[in-house]
């Protein structure tokens, strides 16, 4: 029986989202990768969302970590979406959803 190596695909998707959230890029580069990062976030299943949440939490400073930990599943996802869209509101007000 053949087993598909799906873990590598999910690792790449989660890595892309984490890079989008935590690495500095120019506003133009962020704008180019925003749609892909947002689509990947929406496509993750429940288990992968929790994996992403734990990886995000590891990278946060102490106070933000406490606030993020207090959120439920929906709240954590909304926080990530808000962070993803933050630079759009800040640098490009015309892109506000």
N, C-alpha and C positions, 0 to 999 in steps of 0.2 A: 504494500500500500504506500502511495506517495504522500508525503506530508509537505504542505506548503510552508515556506519560511515567512510567515506573515509578521513575526516579531520584528524583523529588520525594517519592514515598511512602517510599522507603528513607531519604532524608535526614531526613524527619520522624520515622521510627521510631528511627533512630540518635540524633537530637537528643533525643528523649524519654528514651532510656536514659541518655545523657550528663547530661541535666538531673537525672534521678533520682539518679545516682551523685555528682554534684559540686555541686549546688545545695542550699542549706539550705531545708528545709520543716519544718513542725511534724510531730511523730510521727503525728498524725491524717492530714495530707496525704500523708505517705509511705505510710502504710498503705493509703490509698485508691488510690494509683497503683502500689503494689508489684505487684499481680497483672498489670496491663497491661505494666509494664516487664519483668517476668520472662517473660511470654508472648512479648513482642517479641524478647527475647534468644534464646529457644528457636527462634523462627521464622526468624531470619536464616540465610541460606545461608553457605557457606564464605567466599566473597569478602567478604561484608558483615561477617562476624565479624572477618576480618583488618583491614578498614577501621576497625571499632570498636576493635580492639586498638591500632591505631596512634594513634587519637584519644585513647584513654584514656592511653596512654603519654606523649603530649605534655603532658598536664595534671598528671602526677605529679611530685613533688619528686625530686631526683637519686637518692637512695638507693632509693626505691620504684620509680623508673624502671628501675634496674639489676636489682632483684629481679624485676620484672614481665617484663623482657626475657629473663631467664634461663629463664622458664617456656616449655613447649611449648604447642601449641594447646589441648590439654585443660586444662592447668594455668592458662592465661590465662582460659579460660572459667570454670573453677572459682573463681578469685580474684574475678572480677566477680560471680559468683553469691553468694559469701561476703560481699562488701561489700554487696550488695543486701539480704541477710538479716541483716546485722549489727545494724541498729537494731531489728529484730524481737526478737532475743535480748536486746538491751540494754534496750529500753523495754517489751517485751511478752513475757515468758518463755513465756506460754501458746501463742505462735505458733511455737515452735521446731519445725522439721520433723523 
